[in-house]
Amino acid sequence: MKQIDLVNYPDRLSVQSERWRLLRYLVVVLFIASALLYAVYLVVDSERQQQLEVEKRRAAEHLSSMRGQIEQRLQANILALRALRPEILWQDTPDRVRVQRIMDEFLGSDLDIMHLALAPDLTVRFIYPVEGNQSLLGFNYRLATEQYSGILRAIAAKDMVVSGPLQLVQGQSALLARMPIFHDDRRLWGVATLAIDHNHLLEQVAFYRHPNYEFALRHLNLASLDQDVVQEPAFAGNNDVFINDPILTEVQFPRGRWQLAAFPRDGSWVATNVDFWLHWAIGIGLTAVILMAFLMLVFTQHRLRGAITTIAYQARYDGLTDLPNRNFFQEQLGAAVRSALRREQKFALLVLDLDHLREINDVLGHDVGNALLQRVAERIRTSIREDDLLARIGGDEFAIVLRDLNDPSEAEIRATAIMNDLLHTLDIEHNHINMTTSTGIAMFPHDGQEVQQLIKHAELAMYAAKQAGAMSVHFFDEQLRQSTERDINLHHQIIKGIEAEQFEVHYQPVIETETGLLTRCEALIRWTHPERGAISPAEFIPIAEKTGAIIGLGEFVLSQVLRDWKKMHAVGLDLSIALNRSPREFNDRQAASHWLNMIAAADVPTNRLMFEITESMLMRNKERQFANLRKLRDAGVSLAIDDFGTGYSSLNYLRSYPIDVIKIDRSFLHNVPEQSQQTALVEVLIRIAHTLNMKVVAEGVETAEQVGFLQRQRCHLQQGFFYGRAMPLNQFITFTQNFNRDVLNRDAETSAENEVGASR
């Protein structure tokens, strides 16, 4: 800012002395130089720390390998004792020949066994090999304080104990593996002792000969963790290894532990800062360049770290409420399940769904809806205990884990209290909102012991609560389980039905109001089950939507329609066919491209197809939906909103999305034109379509009065039982030919009568 002031306002220089200007520049230069030196220092120190981490990680790998070799070799040596135990217990006096044969096998192998001593009643009576060990015969362990303590430990543990290295009677030092031998696990026979040459053992694992690292071993004394206690010296290797900055690990063996340390042979992990003078020289010589590069690096790293932090946060938390999202909640729930299983505790999983959040978004706007979600999260957080879990697992769904509950009634009381807290008026941007919820509860472990199972059961209970009405609480029960099983069974039957060609497409006529001709039709799927007969679409379509089988059904319908259109065209019918498309089918970003490829491969004009979608589809994943719809519309496929007026979407969707046709739901034509309010509502819907330059189709036309009313309102197209039900392809072709011929003949007769009347 000061430099800008100097450029923009040079008159200020005149009032400042030369001394202060030079001082200012000096301060700037010193600041830049200091910043650069500090930056170079950080780079050097960072590089050194990275090298230090790499070297210590590499050393830890070698240390782990050395520990494994030592433990493995110790286990291989003491295996001899375990092999001798049944020989000793076979009879009170061991068969010396058999024992000697077994020991010959072990001593002949590449092991570190010095000798074996058998001491019935704690007095050595047998030793192998005898040569060099005669002085040990008759040795009473009770008289050797240092060795007797180890024997008492083994007897007390009733298991093998390894101690040492200890000084032997023969004048050598060795590791002593002692195994107490009991008759019937009660009467002590004696002790078998195996002397292991620890120097030979360490030599075999290259303990002293590693090219890069120096190792040291010492007994692990728990008291040595206290700095005020003198630590035990190393019994193998250089004790100075422990004094430096070593890598440490523990060597485990029967009833004992050693501490193994490693340190570089060259005396340091990495070079000191002094060895990085080249970096200092480059930093000082290229001050400006390095400073700019460093600043750019800092800026880039800052942005990168910020992006990584943001990505990590977004992967685990909901950005709106700062609560765990569904994925992170599943991890937390898994931990809660494991903890409850260990402690034999119970807990409740609650899934809360906010009622009418979509309507609030549509009426008051998404800003109000987002603020409402934040306030709801705050209310729930204050309503639960600190050790309970809270997450936002969906757009309007929250999940709560109430820990340590003994009875389902407690969960219901807590759920009711939470819902009552939310019911209190929330003031958001001058809007007074009373938020109601529906809650489903699954109890652990009764309703499931797996994360996905618990969440699924709680959500099923929540759906049941929503059906019961706002402020309802519903527990998962056997009825919901059976309902779910029925849905799954029907889903599998749908999949098999597609493979077995049990489905077919029927066509319902759509009449053009102005001409009276049948110019369009709607493709409707029908299912004839081999055992149940005809199954209503109202039964299997919702299940297919829920389970995803609707994608396979949609694929079948489109393929069949393309084939049937070719057959209609072959007999002279140039009709447009409308197909229902499920919102779930639009979740795939490549859905539109895939459908257009199918249409092109079938050589069917795109302008002869119309895809019908629901209002609810426009409210989810709007960007993805818009991209697919725009791609279809640009390719010539017409788009229609089915059952218009039954949802909650805003009219802005009609203006924003590339919609060509509005289909008025059949429920609106009920009691039209007899009931004035219903009639006025239909008139408004038709007027909306005209205003937006869209065509309108009236569904559910069943009477001549309704036909006349729609003609007066200039409704473009009509569809209903008055003209015909959905029918198979061949029947529909015959019906269409006869229907259009009758209309044309009737129009010709009317025209002739009009001409005769005019001539008169």
Buried (B, 14 or more C-beta within 10 A) or exposed (E): EEEEEBEEEEEEEEEEEEEEEEEEEEEEEEEEEEBBBEBBBEBBEEBBEEEBEEBBEBBBEBBBEBBEBBBEBBEBBBBBBEEBBEBBBEEEEBEEEEBBEBBEEBBEEEBBBBBBBBBBEBBBBBBBBEEEBEEBBEBEBEEBEEBBEBBBBBBEEEEBBBBBBBEBBBEBBBBBBBBBBBEEEEEBBBBBBBBBBBBBBBEBBEBEEBEEBBBBBBBBBEEBEEEEEEBBEBBBBBBEBBEBEBBBBEBBBBBBEBBBBBBBEEEEBBEEEEEBEEBBEEBEEEBEEBBEEBEEEEEEEEEEEEEEEEEEEEEBBBEBBEBBBBEBBBEBBBEBBEEBEEEEBBBBBBBBBBBBBBEBBBEBEEEBBBBBBBBBBEBBBEBBEEEBBBBBBBBBBBBBBBBBBEEBEBBBEBBEEBBEBBBEEBEBEEBEBEBBBBBBBBBBBEBBEEBEEBBBBBBBBBBBBBEEEBBBBBBBBEEBEEBBEEBEEBBEBBBEBBEEEBBBBBBBBBBBBEEBBBBBBBBBBBBEBEEEEEBEBEEBBEBBBBBEBBBBBBBBBBEBBBEBBEEBBEEEBEBBBBBBBBBBBBBEEEBBBEBBEBBEEBEBEBEBBBBBBBBBBBBEBEEBBBBBBBBBBEBEBBBBBBBBBBBBBBEEBBEEBBBBBBBBBBEBBEEBBEEEEBBEBBBEBBEBBBEEEBBBBBBBBBBEEBBEBBEEBEBBBBBBEBBBEBBEBEEBBEBBBEBBEEBEEEEEEEEEEEEEEEEE
